[in-house]
Amino acid sequence: MKDFFNKLLNGMSIAIVVALIPNALLGELLKLIIPSVPSLQHLYDATSIVMSMLPLLIGVLVGMQFKLTQIQTASVGIATVIGSGAILKTAEGMFTLNGIGVTLNCGLTAAIAVLFVKIVGEKLREYSILLIPMLSVVIPGMIGFMILPYVKTSAGLIGDGVAYLTGLQPVLMGALLAVIFGVVIISPISTVGIATVIMLSGIGSGAANLGIVAVGMGLFIASIKANSLGTALAHVLGSPKIQMRNFFMKPTIAIPMLITAAILGGLAGVFNVQGTPYSAGFGLSGLVGPLNYINLAEGGWNTTNIAIMLSMFLILPIILNLIFIYLFKKKLKLVKDEDYKLDFD
């Protein structure tokens, strides 16, 4: 069971990086350039389409983790898309993309599909190409589709809890929200989904974003000895979700980052670091968080705001994470470099 869960999370982690990195690296930059170079809108649209391919990539890459045949792997992919919620049918009978879908349900559907094709794969043999794709749609695909509303409701309960916290004292609220979003960003649950559903804005959004910054920056620092520089940078430029597998296997690896998140979240209340429902779910990815802070801050791009932005989104996350990672690695010996190792081969 542990091996199954391990492979499932690893496949999901790789898929998340592949699907989200293009938009994370180019999205905000293209938004700035498009008014002057309208033809680049097509490139921006392409990165958005790639994000919507996440469910398919999750299914395929999870299938690859289990060494399935090509037919079985493709069948897991299509079943995952059906259960993802990433495609909606309009009133006119047309189909439209709906963001990246519900990541948690993608993982559940992919798990069901893998179990299904493993059970029936050997029995069907020469009829595999005819029956496995169809049966994967009918059984695991439709199971994923049927449980989707319940998974959405479960995720909504987290949103209700987050919404309650926004009524607390700003410093306490900021610290709690930062920690919650720090945990969620290394889970299969979507931070963007939670933030947009409850329309998280203001200091709550800024604190949530800083929680993700803290975790992303901390995982970059903690994992740099165990991984290549490019893989380590993916925690910051892409998504900390690539550590999902390691986090679920050993949750203590995130404690230094979550302490940093709590401090930064509290400081968001002190320095009035704000954001929007969209920016709350991102860290430094695409510079969405810091750019939204500057746009919302009184005075815009003045010296004080720039100093706060650099301190909160870059300098303090680095310094605090270095301190707590050193403490947990060298002094307390609760984590080690190998705990952050990622295998993307």
Secondary structure, 3 states (H helix, E strand, C coil): CHHHHHHHHHHHHHHHHHHHHHHHHHHHHHHHHCCCCHHHHHHHHHHHHHHHCHHHHHHHHHHHHCCCCHHHHHHHHHHHHHHHCCEEECCCCCEEECCCCCHHHHHHHHHHHHHHHHHHHHHHHHHHHHHHHHHHHHHHHHHHHHHHHHHHHHHHHHHHHHHHHCCCCHHHHHHHHHHHHHHHCCCCCCHHHHHHHCCCCHHHHHHHHHHHHHHHHHHHHHHCCCCCHHHHHHHHHCCHHHHHHHHHHCHHHHHHHHHHHHHHHHHHHHHCCCECCCHHHCCCHHHHHHHHHHHHCCCCCCHHHHHHHHHHHHHHHHHHHHHHHHHHHHHCCCCCHHHHCCCCC
